[in-house]
């Protein structure tokens, strides 16, 4: 497998599989650059500072029992674990899983959309620890 | 360790009726799962919040 079109991404939020409602996922894996440039240097130099993990998930809103709204609403302002995979098949080098542990759900948009549009919600997870698994 | 009964079909790796502990759900917010109707506390009538809302 080389390049892929995202058709079968797995989205698990707080151990709940919401893949069938998810339409967009962005994982931001950042490492802050702390400048170490000093006199005598001819070019800027950096070292790694704090890690900064975040993720944005867009879901089709669903107010049914134990579905999107019921699952997400109690999580706002708390920390949880989220897991993403490019494909629903088993974890492998060509289908890595990305787990963000102790991530803080900073925002949720319970009602989001214009007249005639599908109701969606956008979730913003901030912080936590990112782990990539290939087996 | 507290045990919980799975009360929905969306809990990853588990099916409705399974009995789980916190160890089976690493990193999960158990209170939120109960409130969302995915888990019921065993020994407290096996009822999730969703079940209670239906009553």
N, CA and C atoms of all chains as a GROMACS GRO file, in nm:
protein
  570
    1UNK      N    1   0.085  -0.119   0.000
    1UNK     CA    2   0.000   0.000   0.000
    1UNK      C    3   0.089   0.124   0.000
    2UNK      N    4   0.055   0.214  -0.081
    2UNK     CA    5   0.131   0.338  -0.085
    2UNK      C    6   0.040   0.454  -0.049
    3UNK      N    7   0.010   0.533  -0.147
    3UNK     CA    8  -0.082   0.644  -0.119
    3UNK      C    9  -0.222   0.586  -0.100
    4UNK      N   10  -0.301   0.649  -0.014
    4UNK     CA   11  -0.436   0.598   0.006
    4UNK      C   12  -0.536   0.713   0.003
    5UNK      N   13  -0.657   0.680  -0.030
    5UNK     CA   14  -0.769   0.772  -0.016
    5UNK      C   15  -0.840   0.734   0.113
    6UNK      N   16  -0.865   0.831   0.197
    6UNK     CA   17  -0.926   0.801   0.327
    6UNK      C   18  -1.074   0.768   0.309
    7UNK      N   19  -1.106   0.640   0.329
    7UNK     CA   20  -1.245   0.596   0.316
    7UNK      C   21  -1.290   0.518   0.438
    8UNK      N   22  -1.194   0.475   0.520
    8UNK     CA   23  -1.226   0.375   0.623
    8UNK      C   24  -1.151   0.406   0.753
    9UNK      N   25  -1.136   0.536   0.784
    9UNK     CA   26  -1.062   0.574   0.904
    9UNK      C   27  -1.139   0.531   1.029
   10UNK      N   28  -1.065   0.480   1.125
   10UNK     CA   29  -1.125   0.440   1.252
   10UNK      C   30  -1.106   0.553   1.353
   11UNK      N   31  -1.214   0.593   1.416
   11UNK     CA   32  -1.212   0.701   1.514
   11UNK      C   33  -1.274   0.649   1.644
   12UNK      N   34  -1.192   0.639   1.746
   12UNK     CA   35  -1.239   0.592   1.877
   12UNK      C   36  -1.218   0.702   1.979
   13UNK      N   37  -1.324   0.746   2.042
   13UNK     CA   38  -1.319   0.854   2.140
   13UNK      C   39  -1.368   0.800   2.273
   14UNK      N   40  -1.282   0.804   2.372
   14UNK     CA   41  -1.317   0.751   2.504
   14UNK      C   42  -1.366   0.606   2.495
   15UNK      N   43  -1.297   0.527   2.416
   15UNK     CA   44  -1.328   0.385   2.394
   15UNK      C   45  -1.455   0.362   2.315
   16UNK      N   46  -1.516   0.466   2.261
   16UNK     CA   47  -1.639   0.451   2.183
   16UNK      C   48  -1.606   0.467   2.035
   17UNK      N   49  -1.647   0.370   1.956
   17UNK     CA   50  -1.619   0.372   1.813
   17UNK      C   51  -1.721   0.461   1.742
   18UNK      N   52  -1.677   0.580   1.703
   18UNK     CA   53  -1.765   0.674   1.635
   18UNK      C   54  -1.727   0.688   1.487
   19UNK      N   55  -1.659   0.586   1.434
   19UNK     CA   56  -1.612   0.592   1.295
   19UNK      C   57  -1.726   0.616   1.196
   20UNK      N   58  -1.841   0.556   1.223
   20UNK     CA   59  -1.952   0.567   1.128
   20UNK      C   60  -2.014   0.706   1.126
   21UNK      N   61  -1.971   0.792   1.216
   21UNK     CA   62  -2.022   0.931   1.216
   21UNK      C   63  -1.911   1.031   1.183
   22UNK      N   64  -1.788   0.986   1.174
   22UNK     CA   65  -1.675   1.077   1.154
   22UNK      C   66  -1.656   1.110   1.006
   23UNK      N   67  -1.624   1.235   0.978
   23UNK     CA   68  -1.601   1.277   0.839
   23UNK      C   69  -1.466   1.344   0.818
   24UNK      N   70  -1.400   1.382   0.926
   24UNK     CA   71  -1.272   1.450   0.911
   24UNK      C   72  -1.190   1.434   1.039
   25UNK      N   73  -1.062   1.407   1.020
   25UNK     CA   74  -0.971   1.394   1.135
   25UNK      C   75  -0.840   1.464   1.102
   26UNK      N   76  -0.791   1.542   1.195
   26UNK     CA   77  -0.658   1.605   1.181
   26UNK      C   78  -0.582   1.582   1.311
   27UNK      N   79  -0.468   1.518   1.301
   27UNK     CA   80  -0.380   1.504   1.418
   27UNK      C   81  -0.263   1.600   1.398
   28UNK      N   82  -0.241   1.683   1.496
   28UNK     CA   83  -0.127   1.775   1.491
   28UNK      C   84  -0.020   1.727   1.588
   29UNK      N   85   0.094   1.693   1.532
   29UNK     CA   86   0.207   1.644   1.612
   29UNK      C   87   0.317   1.748   1.603
   30UNK      N   88   0.334   1.824   1.708
   30UNK     CA   89   0.428   1.935   1.704
   30UNK      C   90   0.531   1.923   1.816
   31UNK      N   91   0.647   1.973   1.788
   31UNK     CA   92   0.752   1.982   1.888
   31UNK      C   93   0.804   2.125   1.882
   32UNK      N   94   0.783   2.199   1.988
   32UNK     CA   95   0.822   2.339   1.985
   32UNK      C   96   0.973   2.353   1.964
   33UNK      N   97   1.010   2.451   1.884
   33UNK     CA   98   1.151   2.477   1.856
   33UNK      C   99   1.200   2.588   1.948
   34UNK      N  100   1.297   2.556   2.030
   34UNK     CA  101   1.355   2.654   2.122
   34UNK      C  102   1.489   2.698   2.065
   35UNK      N  103   1.501   2.827   2.046
   35UNK     CA  104   1.620   2.877   1.979
   35UNK      C  105   1.742   2.874   2.071
   36UNK      N  106   1.852   2.829   2.016
   36UNK     CA  107   1.978   2.822   2.092
   36UNK      C  108   2.088   2.903   2.025
   37UNK      N  109   2.048   2.982   1.927
   37UNK     CA  110   2.147   3.062   1.854
   37UNK      C  111   2.223   3.153   1.951
   38UNK      N  112   2.351   3.166   1.932
   38UNK     CA  113   2.433   3.252   2.018
   38UNK      C  114   2.532   3.330   1.933
   39UNK      N  115   2.597   3.426   1.997
   39UNK     CA  116   2.698   3.503   1.924
   39UNK      C  117   2.802   3.409   1.866
   40UNK      N  118   2.841   3.440   1.748
   40UNK     CA  119   2.938   3.355   1.680
   40UNK      C  120   2.872   3.262   1.580
   41UNK      N  121   2.742   3.237   1.596
   41UNK     CA  122   2.671   3.152   1.500
   41UNK      C  123   2.641   3.232   1.374
   42UNK      N  124   2.646   3.165   1.261
   42UNK     CA  125   2.612   3.230   1.135
   42UNK      C  126   2.471   3.194   1.091
   43UNK      N  127   2.413   3.096   1.154
   43UNK     CA  128   2.278   3.053   1.121
   43UNK      C  129   2.202   3.025   1.251
   44UNK      N  130   2.072   3.036   1.248
   44UNK     CA  131   1.992   3.009   1.366
   44UNK      C  132   1.996   2.859   1.398
   45UNK      N  133   1.995   2.828   1.525
   45UNK     CA  134   1.995   2.689   1.569
   45UNK      C  135   1.881   2.669   1.668
   46UNK      N  136   1.830   2.550   1.670
   46UNK     CA  137   1.716   2.520   1.757
   46UNK      C  138   1.736   2.386   1.826
   47UNK      N  139   1.668   2.372   1.940
   47UNK     CA  140   1.657   2.241   2.005
   47UNK      C  141   1.510   2.218   2.037
   48UNK      N  142   1.478   2.095   2.067
   48UNK     CA  143   1.336   2.066   2.090
   48UNK      C  144   1.291   2.114   2.227
   49UNK      N  145   1.174   2.174   2.229
   49UNK     CA  146   1.114   2.220   2.354
   49UNK      C  147   0.999   2.130   2.392
   50UNK      N  148   0.888   2.190   2.427
   50UNK     CA  149   0.774   2.111   2.469
   50UNK      C  150   0.703   2.050   2.349
   51UNK      N  151   0.650   1.931   2.368
   51UNK     CA  152   0.564   1.871   2.268
   51UNK      C  153   0.428   1.938   2.274
   52UNK      N  154   0.358   1.938   2.164
   52UNK     CA  155   0.226   2.002   2.160
   52UNK      C  156   0.136   1.920   2.069
   53UNK      N  157   0.056   1.835   2.130
   53UNK     CA  158  -0.030   1.744   2.055
   53UNK      C  159  -0.171   1.800   2.055
   54UNK      N  160  -0.237   1.792   1.941
   54UNK     CA  161  -0.378   1.828   1.936
   54UNK      C  162  -0.443   1.749   1.823
   55UNK      N  163  -0.575   1.744   1.828
   55UNK     CA  164  -0.649   1.675   1.722
   55UNK      C  165  -0.784   1.741   1.705
   56UNK      N  166  -0.828   1.745   1.582
   56UNK     CA  167  -0.960   1.797   1.550
   56UNK      C  168  -1.038   1.686   1.480
   57UNK      N  169  -1.160   1.665   1.525
   57UNK     CA  170  -1.246   1.561   1.468
   57UNK      C  171  -1.380   1.622   1.433
   58UNK      N  172  -1.424   1.597   1.311
   58UNK     CA  173  -1.558   1.640   1.272
   58UNK      C  174  -1.648   1.517   1.263
   59UNK      N  175  -1.764   1.528   1.326
   59UNK     CA  176  -1.858   1.417   1.329
   59UNK      C  177  -1.994   1.464   1.279
   60UNK      N  178  -2.066   1.376   1.211
   60UNK     CA  179  -2.206   1.402   1.185
   60UNK      C  180  -2.279   1.390   1.318
   61UNK      N  181  -2.350   1.492   1.355
   61UNK     CA  182  -2.416   1.492   1.485
   61UNK      C  183  -2.527   1.386   1.489
   62UNK      N  184  -2.542   1.322   1.603
   62UNK     CA  185  -2.645   1.221   1.621
   62UNK      C  186  -2.690   1.227   1.766
   63UNK      N  187  -2.818   1.259   1.785
   63UNK     CA  188  -2.870   1.274   1.921
   63UNK      C  189  -2.934   1.146   1.975
   64UNK      N  190  -2.920   1.036   1.902
   64UNK     CA  191  -2.976   0.909   1.948
   64UNK      C  192  -2.905   0.863   2.076
   65UNK      N  193  -2.972   0.776   2.150
   65UNK     CA  194  -2.915   0.725   2.276
   65UNK      C  195  -2.777   0.666   2.251
   66UNK      N  196  -2.684   0.699   2.338
   66UNK     CA  197  -2.548   0.644   2.335
   66UNK      C  198  -2.475   0.671   2.204
   67UNK      N  199  -2.514   0.774   2.133
   67UNK     CA  200  -2.443   0.804   2.009
   67UNK      C  201  -2.357   0.930   2.027
   68UNK      N  202  -2.342   1.009   1.923
   68UNK     CA  203  -2.243   1.117   1.926
   68UNK      C  204  -2.264   1.213   2.042
   69UNK      N  205  -2.380   1.275   2.048
   69UNK     CA  206  -2.400   1.378   2.151
   69UNK      C  207  -2.389   1.320   2.292
   70UNK      N  208  -2.450   1.205   2.312
   70UNK     CA  209  -2.445   1.142   2.444
   70UNK      C  210  -2.302   1.109   2.484
   71UNK      N  211  -2.221   1.071   2.388
   71UNK     CA  212  -2.083   1.031   2.416
   71UNK      C  213  -1.993   1.151   2.440
   72UNK      N  214  -2.012   1.254   2.361
   72UNK     CA  215  -1.918   1.366   2.362
   72UNK      C  216  -1.949   1.469   2.471
   73UNK      N  217  -2.076   1.499   2.491
   73UNK     CA  218  -2.111   1.609   2.582
   73UNK      C  219  -2.048   1.594   2.721
   74UNK      N  220  -2.052   1.476   2.783
   74UNK     CA  221  -1.991   1.465   2.917
   74UNK      C  222  -1.839   1.474   2.919
   75UNK      N  223  -1.777   1.468   2.801
   75UNK     CA  224  -1.631   1.469   2.796
   75UNK      C  225  -1.571   1.609   2.791
   76UNK      N  226  -1.654   1.708   2.758
   76UNK     CA  227  -1.600   1.844   2.745
   76UNK      C  228  -1.545   1.889   2.880
   77UNK      N  229  -1.422   1.938   2.878
   77UNK     CA  230  -1.360   1.984   3.001
   77UNK      C  231  -1.296   1.873   3.082
   78UNK      N  232  -1.284   1.755   3.022
   78UNK     CA  233  -1.219   1.642   3.089
   78UNK      C  234  -1.110   1.585   2.998
   79UNK      N  235  -1.033   1.494   3.051
   79UNK     CA  236  -0.932   1.427   2.969
   79UNK      C  237  -0.976   1.285   2.939
   80UNK      N  238  -0.933   1.237   2.824
   80UNK     CA  239  -0.968   1.102   2.782
   80UNK      C  240  -0.862   1.053   2.684
   81UNK      N  241  -0.890   0.939   2.623
   81UNK     CA  242  -0.800   0.882   2.523
   81UNK      C  243  -0.872   0.872   2.390
   82UNK      N  244  -0.805   0.911   2.283
   82UNK     CA  245  -0.861   0.897   2.149
   82UNK      C  246  -0.764   0.815   2.064
   83UNK      N  247  -0.820   0.736   1.973
   83UNK     CA  248  -0.738   0.649   1.887
   83UNK      C  249  -0.784   0.664   1.743
   84UNK      N  250  -0.688   0.677   1.653
   84UNK     CA  251  -0.720   0.691   1.511
   84UNK      C  252  -0.636   0.591   1.431
   85UNK      N  253  -0.699   0.535   1.326
   85UNK     CA  254  -0.628   0.447   1.233
   85UNK      C  255  -0.671   0.483   1.092
   86UNK      N  256  -0.582   0.476   0.996
   86UNK     CA  257  -0.620   0.506   0.857
   86UNK      C  258  -0.722   0.407   0.802
   87UNK      N  259  -0.713   0.282   0.846
   87UNK     CA  260  -0.802   0.177   0.796
   87UNK      C  261  -0.860   0.101   0.915
   88UNK      N  262  -0.972   0.036   0.895
   88UNK     CA  263  -1.033  -0.038   1.005
   88UNK      C  264  -0.967  -0.174   1.028
   89UNK      N  265  -0.882  -0.217   0.937
   89UNK     CA  266  -0.814  -0.346   0.953
   89UNK      C  267  -0.710  -0.339   1.065
   90UNK      N  268  -0.647  -0.453   1.090
   90UNK     CA  269  -0.553  -0.463   1.202
   90UNK      C  270  -0.437  -0.365   1.189
   91UNK      N  271  -0.385  -0.327   1.303
   91UNK     CA  272  -0.271  -0.236   1.306
   91UNK      C  273  -0.150  -0.302   1.241
   92UNK      N  274  -0.083  -0.227   1.157
   92UNK     CA  275   0.036  -0.278   1.087
   92UNK      C  276   0.121  -0.158   1.048
   93UNK      N  277   0.237  -0.187   0.993
   93UNK     CA  278   0.323  -0.078   0.949
   93UNK      C  279   0.254   0.008   0.845
   94UNK      N  280   0.168  -0.055   0.767
   94UNK     CA  281   0.094   0.019   0.664
   94UNK      C  282  -0.041   0.068   0.713
   95UNK      N  283  -0.071   0.040   0.839
   95UNK     CA  284  -0.196   0.087   0.899
   95UNK      C  285  -0.170   0.120   1.047
   96UNK      N  286  -0.090   0.222   1.071
   96UNK     CA  287  -0.053   0.253   1.210
   96UNK      C  288  -0.170   0.311   1.288
   97UNK      N  289  -0.166   0.288   1.418
   97UNK     CA  290  -0.265   0.352   1.504
   97UNK      C  291  -0.198   0.467   1.578
   98UNK      N  292  -0.272   0.572   1.598
   98UNK     CA  293  -0.223   0.690   1.671
   98UNK      C  294  -0.312   0.709   1.793
   99UNK      N  295  -0.253   0.691   1.910
   99UNK     CA  296  -0.327   0.704   2.035
   99UNK      C  297  -0.282   0.830   2.106
  100UNK      N  298  -0.378   0.913   2.141
  100UNK     CA  299  -0.348   1.032   2.220
  100UNK      C  300  -0.411   1.009   2.358
  101UNK      N  301  -0.324   0.988   2.456
  101UNK     CA  302  -0.371   0.963   2.593
  101UNK      C  303  -0.375   1.093   2.672
  102UNK      N  304  -0.466   1.099   2.765
  102UNK     CA  305  -0.480   1.216   2.854
  102UNK      C  306  -0.496   1.346   2.777
  103UNK      N  307  -0.574   1.340   2.671
  103UNK     CA  308  -0.598   1.461   2.594
  103UNK      C  309  -0.725   1.530   2.645
  104UNK      N  310  -0.722   1.661   2.640
  104UNK     CA  311  -0.828   1.743   2.699
  104UNK      C  312  -0.925   1.787   2.590
  105UNK      N  313  -1.052   1.753   2.608
  105UNK     CA  314  -1.153   1.796   2.509
  105UNK      C  315  -1.193   1.939   2.542
  106UNK      N  316  -1.138   2.030   2.462
  106UNK     CA  317  -1.157   2.172   2.491
  106UNK      C  318  -1.287   2.227   2.434
  107UNK      N  319  -1.334   2.170   2.323
  107UNK     CA  320  -1.456   2.227   2.267
  107UNK      C  321  -1.534   2.125   2.186
  108UNK      N  322  -1.663   2.150   2.178
  108UNK     CA  323  -1.760   2.066   2.108
  108UNK      C  324  -1.869   2.160   2.060
  109UNK      N  325  -1.919   2.140   1.940
  109UNK     CA  326  -2.023   2.229   1.888
  109UNK      C  327  -2.152   2.148   1.871
  110UNK      N  328  -2.234   2.138   1.975
  110UNK     CA  329  -2.352   2.050   1.971
  110UNK      C  330  -2.447   2.079   1.855
  111UNK      N  331  -2.465   2.207   1.825
  111UNK     CA  332  -2.544   2.244   1.708
  111UNK      C  333  -2.456   2.329   1.620
  112UNK      N  334  -2.436   2.284   1.496
  112UNK     CA  335  -2.342   2.350   1.408
  112UNK      C  336  -2.386   2.326   1.264
  113UNK      N  337  -2.437   2.429   1.201
  113UNK     CA  338  -2.478   2.414   1.062
  113UNK      C  339  -2.582   2.518   1.024
  114UNK      N  340  -2.597   2.536   0.894
  114UNK     CA  341  -2.693   2.632   0.842
  114UNK      C  342  -2.818   2.558   0.795
  115UNK      N  343  -2.920   2.633   0.762
  115UNK     CA  344  -3.045   2.573   0.717
  115UNK      C  345  -3.018   2.483   0.596
  116UNK      N  346  -3.073   2.365   0.602
  116UNK     CA  347  -3.058   2.271   0.492
  116UNK      C  348  -2.933   2.187   0.498
  117UNK      N  349  -2.846   2.215   0.592
  117UNK     CA  350  -2.720   2.140   0.602
  117UNK      C  351  -2.732   2.025   0.702
  118UNK      N  352  -2.644   1.928   0.686
  118UNK     CA  353  -2.636   1.820   0.783
  118UNK      C  354  -2.578   1.874   0.914
  119UNK      N  355  -2.637   1.835   1.024
  119UNK     CA  356  -2.584   1.878   1.154
  119UNK      C  357  -2.452   1.808   1.181
  120UNK      N  358  -2.354   1.884   1.220
  120UNK     CA  359  -2.223   1.828   1.250
  120UNK      C  360  -2.173   1.885   1.382
  121UNK      N  361  -2.066   1.827   1.431
  121UNK     CA  362  -1.998   1.885   1.546
  121UNK      C  363  -1.849   1.874   1.523
  122UNK      N  364  -1.776   1.974   1.569
  122UNK     CA  365  -1.631   1.973   1.558
  122UNK      C  366  -1.572   1.967   1.698
  123UNK      N  367  -1.486   1.869   1.719
  123UNK     CA  368  -1.424   1.850   1.850
  123UNK      C  369  -1.278   1.890   1.843
  124UNK      N  370  -1.234   1.959   1.946
  124UNK     CA  371  -1.093   1.998   1.954
  124UNK      C  372  -1.030   1.939   2.079
  125UNK      N  373  -0.938   1.846   2.056
  125UNK     CA  374  -0.864   1.784   2.166
  125UNK      C  375  -0.729   1.853   2.176
  126UNK      N  376  -0.689   1.884   2.297
  126UNK     CA  377  -0.563   1.954   2.316
  126UNK      C  378  -0.476   1.883   2.420
  127UNK      N  379  -0.347   1.876   2.392
  127UNK     CA  380  -0.253   1.817   2.487
  127UNK      C  381  -0.259   1.666   2.487
  128UNK      N  382  -0.185   1.608   2.579
  128UNK     CA  383  -0.178   1.463   2.589
  128UNK      C  384  -0.049   1.409   2.531
  129UNK      N  385  -0.043   1.278   2.527
  129UNK     CA  386   0.076   1.209   2.479
  129UNK      C  387   0.042   1.125   2.357
  130UNK      N  388   0.116   1.144   2.250
  130UNK     CA  389   0.088   1.071   2.126
  130UNK      C  390   0.177   0.948   2.116
  131UNK      N  391   0.115   0.835   2.087
  131UNK     CA  392   0.188   0.711   2.065
  131UNK      C  393   0.148   0.653   1.930
  132UNK      N  394   0.247   0.616   1.852
  132UNK     CA  395   0.221   0.551   1.723
  132UNK      C  396   0.256   0.404   1.734
  133UNK      N  397   0.164   0.318   1.695
  133UNK     CA  398   0.188   0.174   1.700
  133UNK      C  399   0.178   0.117   1.560
  134UNK      N  400   0.266   0.022   1.530
  134UNK     CA  401   0.265  -0.040   1.397
  134UNK      C  402   0.245  -0.192   1.405
  135UNK      N  403   0.215  -0.240   1.522
  135UNK     CA  404   0.189  -0.385   1.535
  135UNK      C  405   0.098  -0.409   1.655
  136UNK      N  406  -1.209  -0.424   4.250
  136UNK     CA  407  -1.221  -0.334   4.135
  136UNK      C  408  -1.363  -0.337   4.080
  137UNK      N  409  -1.415  -0.220   4.052
  137UNK     CA  410  -1.554  -0.210   4.004
  137UNK      C  411  -1.570  -0.278   3.869
  138UNK      N  412  -1.686  -0.339   3.852
  138UNK     CA  413  -1.718  -0.402   3.724
  138UNK      C  414  -1.835  -0.327   3.661
  139UNK      N  415  -1.833  -0.327   3.529
  139UNK     CA  416  -1.936  -0.254   3.455
  139UNK      C  417  -1.992  -0.344   3.345
  140UNK      N  418  -2.121  -0.329   3.320
  140UNK     CA  419  -2.185  -0.403   3.211
  140UNK      C  420  -2.196  -0.312   3.089
  141UNK      N  421  -2.150  -0.362   2.975
  141UNK     CA  422  -2.157  -0.284   2.852
  141UNK      C  423  -2.304  -0.278   2.808
  142UNK      N  424  -2.352  -0.157   2.784
  142UNK     CA  425  -2.494  -0.139   2.754
  142UNK      C  426  -2.518  -0.076   2.617
  143UNK      N  427  -2.413  -0.068   2.535
  143UNK     CA  428  -2.432  -0.018   2.398
  143UNK      C  429  -2.350  -0.105   2.304
  144UNK      N  430  -2.369  -0.083   2.176
  144UNK     CA  431  -2.294  -0.161   2.076
  144UNK      C  432  -2.179  -0.082   2.015
  145UNK      N  433  -2.145   0.030   2.076
  145UNK     CA  434  -2.041   0.115   2.018
  145UNK      C  435  -1.910   0.113   2.095
  146UNK      N  436  -1.904   0.039   2.204
  146UNK     CA  437  -1.781   0.036   2.283
  146UNK      C  438  -1.678  -0.048   2.208
  147UNK      N  439  -1.566   0.014   2.174
  147UNK     CA  440  -1.466  -0.053   2.090
  147UNK      C  441  -1.414  -0.180   2.155
  148UNK      N  442  -1.421  -0.290   2.082
  148UNK     CA  443  -1.367  -0.416   2.131
  148UNK      C  444  -1.459  -0.491   2.225
  149UNK      N  445  -1.577  -0.440   2.247
  149UNK     CA  446  -1.672  -0.505   2.339
  149UNK      C  447  -1.811  -0.500   2.277
  150UNK      N  448  -1.894  -0.593   2.323
  150UNK     CA  449  -2.031  -0.592   2.274
  150UNK      C  450  -2.127  -0.579   2.391
  151UNK      N  451  -2.246  -0.541   2.362
  151UNK     CA  452  -2.347  -0.521   2.466
  151UNK      C  453  -2.363  -0.649   2.550
  152UNK      N  454  -2.360  -0.632   2.678
  152UNK     CA  455  -2.373  -0.747   2.768
  152UNK      C  456  -2.241  -0.791   2.828
  153UNK      N  457  -2.130  -0.751   2.767
  153UNK     CA  458  -1.998  -0.785   2.823
  153UNK      C  459  -1.981  -0.720   2.960
  154UNK      N  460  -1.900  -0.784   3.042
  154UNK     CA  461  -1.864  -0.726   3.171
  154UNK      C  462  -1.719  -0.682   3.163
  155UNK      N  463  -1.693  -0.556   3.199
  155UNK     CA  464  -1.558  -0.501   3.186
  155UNK      C  465  -1.519  -0.432   3.317
  156UNK      N  466  -1.389  -0.408   3.329
  156UNK     CA  467  -1.336  -0.328   3.439
  156UNK      C  468  -1.261  -0.210   3.380
  157UNK      N  469  -1.212  -0.123   3.465
  157UNK     CA  470  -1.137  -0.008   3.415
  157UNK      C  471  -1.013  -0.052   3.338
  158UNK      N  472  -0.957  -0.166   3.376
  158UNK     CA  473  -0.838  -0.216   3.306
  158UNK      C  474  -0.868  -0.252   3.161
  159UNK      N  475  -0.994  -0.283   3.133
  159UNK     CA  476  -1.032  -0.317   2.996
  159UNK      C  477  -1.050  -0.192   2.910
  160UNK      N  478  -1.054  -0.077   2.974
  160UNK     CA  479  -1.079   0.049   2.904
  160UNK      C  480  -0.971   0.150   2.940
  161UNK      N  481  -0.847   0.123   2.902
  161UNK     CA  482  -0.736   0.209   2.945
  161UNK      C  483  -0.753   0.353   2.899
  162UNK      N  484  -0.741   0.443   2.994
  162UNK     CA  485  -0.747   0.585   2.961
  162UNK      C  486  -0.885   0.641   2.943
  163UNK      N  487  -0.986   0.555   2.959
  163UNK     CA  488  -1.123   0.601   2.934
  163UNK      C  489  -1.178   0.676   3.055
  164UNK      N  490  -1.266   0.768   3.027
  164UNK     CA  491  -1.339   0.841   3.130
  164UNK      C  492  -1.465   0.760   3.162
  165UNK      N  493  -1.458   0.682   3.267
  165UNK     CA  494  -1.566   0.588   3.300
  165UNK      C  495  -1.696   0.662   3.331
  166UNK      N  496  -1.687   0.770   3.406
  166UNK     CA  497  -1.809   0.845   3.441
  166UNK      C  498  -1.881   0.893   3.315
  167UNK      N  499  -1.804   0.939   3.217
  167UNK     CA  500  -1.866   0.986   3.093
  167UNK      C  501  -1.930   0.869   3.018
  168UNK      N  502  -1.868   0.752   3.022
  168UNK     CA  503  -1.926   0.635   2.955
  168UNK      C  504  -2.057   0.593   3.021
  169UNK      N  505  -2.062   0.604   3.152
  169UNK     CA  506  -2.186   0.572   3.224
  169UNK      C  507  -2.293   0.673   3.188
  170UNK      N  508  -2.256   0.801   3.192
  170UNK     CA  509  -2.352   0.907   3.161
  170UNK      C  510  -2.403   0.895   3.018
  171UNK      N  511  -2.316   0.849   2.928
  171UNK     CA  512  -2.354   0.838   2.787
  171UNK      C  513  -2.436   0.713   2.758
  172UNK      N  514  -2.446   0.624   2.855
  172UNK     CA  515  -2.525   0.503   2.834
  172UNK      C  516  -2.448   0.388   2.775
  173UNK      N  517  -2.316   0.393   2.781
  173UNK     CA  518  -2.235   0.283   2.728
  173UNK      C  519  -2.205   0.178   2.836
  174UNK      N  520  -2.208   0.220   2.961
  174UNK     CA  521  -2.178   0.129   3.071
  174UNK      C  522  -2.282   0.142   3.182
  175UNK      N  523  -2.306   0.032   3.249
  175UNK     CA  524  -2.387   0.034   3.370
  175UNK      C  525  -2.305  -0.024   3.483
  176UNK      N  526  -2.323   0.028   3.601
  176UNK     CA  527  -2.247  -0.020   3.716
  176UNK      C  528  -2.310  -0.148   3.768
  177UNK      N  529  -2.232  -0.254   3.774
  177UNK     CA  530  -2.283  -0.380   3.827
  177UNK      C  531  -2.297  -0.368   3.979
  178UNK      N  532  -2.411  -0.412   4.024
  178UNK     CA  533  -2.438  -0.400   4.167
  178UNK      C  534  -2.525  -0.282   4.200
  179UNK      N  535  -2.553  -0.200   4.098
  179UNK     CA  536  -2.642  -0.087   4.117
  179UNK      C  537  -2.756  -0.096   4.016
  180UNK      N  538  -2.806  -0.219   4.001
  180UNK     CA  539  -2.922  -0.240   3.914
  180UNK      C  540  -2.885  -0.254   3.767
  181UNK      N  541  -2.753  -0.258   3.738
  181UNK     CA  542  -2.708  -0.274   3.600
  181UNK      C  543  -2.766  -0.169   3.507
  182UNK      N  544  -2.793  -0.053   3.559
  182UNK     CA  545  -2.856   0.046   3.475
  182UNK      C  546  -2.760   0.158   3.439
  183UNK      N  547  -2.763   0.192   3.311
  183UNK     CA  548  -2.686   0.308   3.266
  183UNK      C  549  -2.777   0.429   3.277
  184UNK      N  550  -2.722   0.548   3.255
  184UNK     CA  551  -2.803   0.667   3.259
  184UNK      C  552  -2.910   0.662   3.149
  185UNK      N  553  -2.874   0.607   3.032
  185UNK     CA  554  -2.971   0.599   2.924
  185UNK      C  555  -3.090   0.511   2.965
  186UNK      N  556  -3.059   0.401   3.035
  186UNK     CA  557  -3.168   0.315   3.083
  186UNK      C  558  -3.258   0.392   3.178
  187UNK      N  559  -3.194   0.467   3.268
  187UNK     CA  560  -3.273   0.542   3.365
  187UNK      C  561  -3.359   0.647   3.298
  188UNK      N  562  -3.306   0.708   3.193
  188UNK     CA  563  -3.382   0.810   3.122
  188UNK      C  564  -3.505   0.753   3.055
  189UNK      N  565  -3.494   0.624   3.016
  189UNK     CA  566  -3.608   0.560   2.950
  189UNK      C  567  -3.719   0.529   3.049
  190UNK      N  568  -3.678   0.513   3.177
  190UNK     CA  569  -3.776   0.472   3.279
  190UNK      C  570  -3.872   0.587   3.311
   0.00000   0.00000   0.00000
